[in-house]
């Protein structure tokens, strides 16, 4: 089992992504984050296909921190049912993984 994870989150906009990233980093629940603004999203919601421009937020973290990270995000996020998905990191640069483990 991997000790490290990426957490993939969509947000309403870059401002919300920055707010969430700052809160998660302030609690040391992730070593770092990336924000990709203006992602085109299509999805089913309440029986209809919807479309939106969103921001994508990706955290680099430890598997151990993921449950608290998810709770922190859900407390701040504007969506009724936010997309928060953990993706295990199978392998990576050992120097990077040591940095990630230091949170």
C-alpha positions in Angstrom: 0.0 0.0 0.0 1.3 3.5 -0.9 2.2 5.9 1.9 1.6 8.9 -0.4 -1.4 10.3 -2.3 -2.6 12.9 -4.6 -6.0 14.4 -3.8 -8.0 15.6 -6.8 -10.7 18.3 -6.1 -12.8 20.4 -8.4 -13.8 23.9 -7.1 -16.2 26.6 -8.3 -13.3 28.9 -9.2 -9.7 29.8 -8.6 -10.6 32.0 -5.5 -12.2 29.0 -3.8 -9.3 26.7 -4.7 -6.9 29.2 -3.2 -9.0 29.5 0.0 -9.1 25.7 0.3 -5.4 25.3 -0.5 -4.4 27.8 2.2 -6.6 26.1 4.8 -5.2 22.7 4.1 -1.6 23.9 4.0 -2.0 25.9 7.2 -3.0 22.6 9.0 0.0 20.8 7.4 -2.4 18.3 5.8 -0.5 18.5 2.5 3.1 19.3 1.4 1.9 21.3 -1.6 -0.8 22.0 -4.1 -1.4 22.8 -7.7 -4.3 24.9 -9.1 -5.4 24.7 -12.7 -7.8 27.4 -13.5 -10.7 27.4 -16.0 -11.1 23.6 -16.5 -14.1 22.8 -18.6 -16.3 20.3 -16.8 -19.3 18.3 -18.0 -21.2 16.1 -15.5 -24.6 14.7 -14.5 -26.3 16.6 -11.7 -29.9 16.1 -10.6 -30.9 14.3 -13.8 -29.3 16.7 -16.3 -26.0 17.0 -18.0 -24.4 20.3 -16.7 -21.4 22.2 -17.8 -19.2 24.6 -15.9 -15.8 26.3 -15.8 -14.1 25.2 -12.6 -10.7 25.2 -11.0 -8.9 21.9 -10.4 -7.0 21.6 -7.1 -4.5 18.8 -6.6 -2.8 18.2 -3.2 0.4 16.1 -2.6 0.1 14.5 0.7 0.5 11.4 2.9 -2.2 8.7 3.0 -2.4 9.2 6.7 -3.4 12.9 6.2 -6.2 12.2 3.7 -9.2 11.7 6.1 -8.5 15.0 7.9 -7.8 16.8 4.5 -11.2 15.6 3.2 -13.0 16.8 6.3 -11.2 20.2 6.1 -12.2 20.6 2.4 -15.8 19.6 2.9 -16.2 22.2 5.7 -15.1 25.0 3.4 -16.2 23.8 -0.1 -19.2 25.6 -1.7 -20.5 22.5 -3.5 -23.3 20.3 -2.0 -21.4 17.2 -3.2 -17.7 18.1 -4.0 -15.5 15.9 -6.0 -12.7 14.9 -3.6 -10.8 11.8 -4.8 -7.6 10.2 -3.4 -5.2 8.8 -5.9 -2.4 6.6 -4.4 1.1 7.4 -5.6 2.7 4.1 -6.6 6.3 5.4 -7.2 8.1 8.7 -7.5 11.4 10.4 -7.2 12.8 9.4 -3.8 13.9 12.9 -3.0 10.4 14.2 -3.7 8.8 11.5 -1.6 11.1 12.3 1.3 10.0 16.0 1.0 6.4 14.9 0.9 6.8 12.7 4.0 8.1 15.7 6.0 4.6 17.3 6.5 
